[in-house]
C-alpha cells in the first residue's frame, strides 16, 4: 500500500536520499526545502513527480504558512519525517532574536506536527530526527535569553525534540505513532561535513532506519520511544526525558515561545 510521506529538509543528505528511496518504491513524496532552486533540482532527481514546498524553518511564521499550504492540498499525510536540522550556522540568532538551532531543530517541527496532526491518521507515523548528542535543556536559551555554542545548542535541541516526541505519544495514545530516531552519528551529510570537517559514514545507514521507522512493522508499536541507530536498538534517551518536572518545563517553554513568536508575526 502506497503512502503519502512528507519529508522536511529533503534537498540534500539523508532527507533527499530517503525521499528518493521512498519515491522509487511508489510512495507519494512531498519534499520540503529552504531553496526553491534546490527543490526543483531535488524533485527531478527524486523522480515520481513529487510535490515541493518551500519554507525557511528558522521563521516560525513561515512554518505556519507551510502547514497551511500542505493542508490546502492534502487531507491525509500518512508519514511526517521531521528530518530538517542545523548544527553550525552563520547566524545563531533568528531575526526575532531566538536561537536558530532551537527553532529549526525543535520548535519548527513541533509547530508543523501540531498543524498537520488533524490529517495524520491513527495508523500514521511521525518520525523525528534526534541524535546521540543530547544534553540538559536550558529553557532560557530556548527562549532566546542566553547564548550557547553550536554543540550545546544542537545537543539541547535534540533532547528537546526527543522529549516532545514522547510527550505527544503520551497525549495521543490512540495514534499516530511518534518516534525519535538517531539515524547514526557522523553520517556523510552536509551538516557533518561543514560542522565537523569530516567526510562521514555512509548515508544509507540513516536512510535505511528512516525508511524502517516510517513503514516497517517493527516500529508499529514504538510510539514514545527513542531508537539509537548507533546501537541498532531502542534505548533510553538522556535521563532528563524521564524527569516529569523537567519535561513539563520544556513543553511549556516550547509552546510559550511558539505562541509569542506567532503572535508577534501576525499568526494568532
Phi and psi in degrees as a GROMACS rama.xvg file:
@    title "Ramachandran Plot"
@    xaxis  label "Phi"
@    yaxis  label "Psi"
@TYPE xy
-79.2256  149.634  UNK-2
-119.506  158.234  UNK-3
-99.9664  119.326  UNK-4
-126.904  123.155  UNK-5
-100.787  128.388  UNK-6
-123.598  121.637  UNK-7
-86.2083  153.823  UNK-8
61.9485  47.3318  UNK-9
-101.571  14.4313  UNK-10
-94.1337  -9.34925  UNK-11
-158.522  176.644  UNK-12
60.8155  -146.718  UNK-13
-61.0824  -40.5221  UNK-14
-59.8879  -45.9882  UNK-15
-63.8685  -48.3764  UNK-16
-67.9565  -32.913  UNK-17
-66.5324  -42.8878  UNK-18
-60.4827  -43.5735  UNK-19
-63.206  -41.4391  UNK-20
-63.5047  -47.2638  UNK-21
-69.1683  -38.5465  UNK-22
-64.3293  -37.8014  UNK-23
-64.2942  -22.8373  UNK-24
-89.4798  2.24204  UNK-25
97.2607  2.08493  UNK-26
-76.1429  153.517  UNK-27
-84.0815  116.232  UNK-28
-111.841  129.309  UNK-29
-105.368  124.881  UNK-30
-104.63  129.442  UNK-31
-107.93  143.714  UNK-32
-156.594  167.838  UNK-33
-89.1409  -26.3906  UNK-34
-109.691  126.268  UNK-35
-62.4714  -39.5833  UNK-36
-64.1108  -45.0149  UNK-37
-65.9458  -35.689  UNK-38
-63.5604  -40.9722  UNK-39
-62.9912  -43.4789  UNK-40
-65.5842  -45.7237  UNK-41
-60.7344  -41.5858  UNK-42
-60.6156  -40.5532  UNK-43
-65.7878  -40.1964  UNK-44
-77.0774  -32.906  UNK-45
-65.7483  -41.4379  UNK-46
82.637  169.228  UNK-47
77.9948  15.5172  UNK-48
51.6947  56.577  UNK-49
-71.0947  149.944  UNK-50
-78.9018  150.337  UNK-51
-123.322  145.51  UNK-52
-136.895  122.59  UNK-53
-100.475  135.024  UNK-54
-165.165  145.225  UNK-55
-91.0693  109.207  UNK-56
-73.157  -4.82457  UNK-57
-82.435  -3.71447  UNK-58
-115.581  110.04  UNK-59
-65.8477  -28.7393  UNK-60
-65.6255  -34.5329  UNK-61
-70.4668  -31.9841  UNK-62
-64.4927  -43.8768  UNK-63
-62.7607  -41.0337  UNK-64
-65.4868  -40.6832  UNK-65
-56.4471  -47.9552  UNK-66
-59.379  -41.5481  UNK-67
-61.8429  -40.2266  UNK-68
-66.4058  -39.0563  UNK-69
-66.8181  -44.6032  UNK-70
-64.9527  -29.4285  UNK-71
-69.295  -20.4191  UNK-72
-112.491  -13.3876  UNK-73
-138.719  134.326  UNK-74
-105.691  8.1195  UNK-75
-156.279  124.587  UNK-76
-120.283  112.133  UNK-77
-75.0662  -37.0103  UNK-78
-139.528  130.469  UNK-79
-112.977  119.349  UNK-80
-108.413  104.755  UNK-81
-82.6978  83.1984  UNK-82
-93.6597  -31.9118  UNK-83
-57.6645  136.457  UNK-84
-162.565  158.871  UNK-85
-132.832  154.707  UNK-86
-123.85  -74.5607  UNK-87
-99.0359  119.821  UNK-88
-126.175  151.079  UNK-89
-68.5107  -39.3165  UNK-90
-112.259  107.271  UNK-91
-80.4592  -8.16495  UNK-92
-118.266  138.5  UNK-93
-78.0894  166.639  UNK-94
-57.3638  -21.994  UNK-95
-89.2591  1.25523  UNK-96
87.786  10.4876  UNK-97
-92.6012  163.05  UNK-98
-75.2987  120.496  UNK-99
-57.0724  -39.802  UNK-100
-64.0778  -43.6266  UNK-101
-65.7122  -40.7389  UNK-102
-62.8536  -51.2828  UNK-103
-70.8119  -42.2256  UNK-104
-84.6009  -25.785  UNK-105
-122.059  -54.2065  UNK-106
-74.8262  -45.683  UNK-107
-59.8717  -48.2222  UNK-108
-64.4802  -32.1963  UNK-109
-63.9992  -47.5384  UNK-110
-63.9021  -45.2689  UNK-111
-61.6053  -44.6176  UNK-112
-61.0936  -45.7297  UNK-113
-60.7791  -40.4691  UNK-114
-68.5326  -33.707  UNK-115
-90.5676  -10.9369  UNK-116
-52.8083  -37.1213  UNK-117
-60.5837  -20.6705  UNK-118
-110.75  6.67377  UNK-119
-95.5508  116.563  UNK-120
-69.4752  167.795  UNK-121
-58.9626  -30.69  UNK-122
-95.2801  12.3279  UNK-123
-80.7507  178.25  UNK-124
-140.318  144.397  UNK-125
-119.349  115.896  UNK-126
-109.886  116.76  UNK-127
-108.406  134.437  UNK-128
-79.9783  114.333  UNK-129
-104.992  -154.575  UNK-130
-163.444  158.036  UNK-131
-68.8792  -22.6737  UNK-132
-82.1837  104.322  UNK-133
-134.58  135.562  UNK-134
-141.963  153.315  UNK-135
-52.2518  134.964  UNK-136
-83.7305  126.523  UNK-137
-90.3033  101.929  UNK-138
-66.1367  -26.1831  UNK-139
-65.1587  -38.4493  UNK-140
-66.1341  -39.6024  UNK-141
-62.1105  -33.2289  UNK-142
-79.6413  -4.66485  UNK-143
86.9056  14.5969  UNK-144
-96.8853  -5.78993  UNK-145
-146.392  137.542  UNK-146
-87.1442  144.655  UNK-147
-129.108  155.396  UNK-148
-76.7285  173.271  UNK-149
-58.711  -49.3404  UNK-150
-66.0253  -41.6796  UNK-151
-61.9187  -45.8316  UNK-152
-64.6886  -41.5861  UNK-153
-63.832  -50.2989  UNK-154
-63.471  -39.4002  UNK-155
-68.3759  -40.7165  UNK-156
-65.1067  -32.1801  UNK-157
-76.2504  -32.6336  UNK-158
-67.7853  -38.8582  UNK-159
-62.9838  -41.08  UNK-160
-70.447  -32.5873  UNK-161
-65.5553  -39.7016  UNK-162
-67.3264  -45.5408  UNK-163
-70.8136  -24.1657  UNK-164
-60.9327  -49.0864  UNK-165
-68.214  -31.2515  UNK-166
-73.5905  -38.445  UNK-167
-67.6494  -33.0192  UNK-168
-63.2236  -41.0772  UNK-169
-65.5586  -39.1599  UNK-170
-86.7217  -4.44661  UNK-171
-128.749  65.72  UNK-172
-64.0544  -20.866  UNK-173
-94.1334  8.96006  UNK-174
107.22  167.275  UNK-175
-70.0435  -179.339  UNK-176
-85.7127  128.981  UNK-177
-114.119  126.912  UNK-178
-140.292  142.251  UNK-179
-103.996  134.237  UNK-180
-130.987  125.942  UNK-181
-85.7087  109.388  UNK-182
-72.8514  -11.0675  UNK-183
135.104  137.362  UNK-184
-78.6257  140.153  UNK-185
53.3588  49.3002  UNK-186
-77.8672  161.461  UNK-187
-78.6596  59.9513  UNK-188
-97.2982  166.477  UNK-189
-59.5318  -39.3532  UNK-190
-61.9491  -43.0584  UNK-191
-68.0591  -43.5815  UNK-192
-61.441  -44.9912  UNK-193
-75.7575  -34.8751  UNK-194
-83.0803  -34.3362  UNK-195
-119.12  -9.4209  UNK-196
69.1552  26.9764  UNK-197
-124.481  155.751  UNK-198
-67.8088  -37.7164  UNK-199
89.398  169.749  UNK-200
-87.5362  168.512  UNK-201
-56.5379  123.677  UNK-202
-62.9862  -22.7379  UNK-203
-62.2654  -21.8058  UNK-204
-60.7357  -45.3345  UNK-205
-72.7697  -39.8979  UNK-206
-59.6618  -43.9277  UNK-207
-60.857  -44.3258  UNK-208
-72.6406  -32.8743  UNK-209
-68.5143  -38.374  UNK-210
-63.7923  -43.8427  UNK-211
-62.9836  -43.4506  UNK-212
-62.9511  -34.0162  UNK-213
-76.9786  -32.2418  UNK-214
-128.517  -27.2446  UNK-215
-79.2833  156.147  UNK-216
-65.0509  -28.4016  UNK-217
-62.9617  -20.3015  UNK-218
-103.384  3.62866  UNK-219
-60.8563  -32.8293  UNK-220
-114.043  29.0224  UNK-221
-93.4024  8.59174  UNK-222
-58.2973  130.766  UNK-223
88.1369  -0.733697  UNK-224
-99.7551  169.272  UNK-225
-120.964  126.943  UNK-226
-107.331  121.987  UNK-227
-100.475  103.699  UNK-228
-73.7657  -14.7036  UNK-229
-65.1492  -37.8651  UNK-230
-92.8235  -15.2323  UNK-231
73.9934  29.2621  UNK-232
-159.446  166.464  UNK-233
-70.0719  142.548  UNK-234
-149.646  161.992  UNK-235
-71.0342  137.674  UNK-236
-75.1947  -170.042  UNK-237
-51.5671  144.817  UNK-238
-59.4979  -23.6483  UNK-239
-62.14  -24.338  UNK-240
-67.6673  -15.8754  UNK-241
-101.823  8.31766  UNK-242
-104.359  103.089  UNK-243
-54.4503  -40.6643  UNK-244
-66.6424  -40.5558  UNK-245
-68.1749  -41.1578  UNK-246
-60.4548  -46.1239  UNK-247
-62.7672  -39.9654  UNK-248
-63.4877  -41.5654  UNK-249
-67.6882  -44.9946  UNK-250
-62.9186  -40.4614  UNK-251
-62.8393  -41.953  UNK-252
-65.6595  -43.0489  UNK-253
-57.2432  -49.8685  UNK-254
-68.225  -36.9921  UNK-255
-67.4912  -43.5847  UNK-256
-64.5066  -44.9994  UNK-257
-62.2646  -47.2495  UNK-258
-60.1759  -46.4758  UNK-259
-64.6516  -40.608  UNK-260
-67.6063  -43.7033  UNK-261
-64.4636  -37.9817  UNK-262
-63.9759  -42.6183  UNK-263
-62.2281  -30.1193  UNK-264
-102.901  17.7777  UNK-265
80.6746  16.3152  UNK-266
-112.629  96.4236  UNK-267
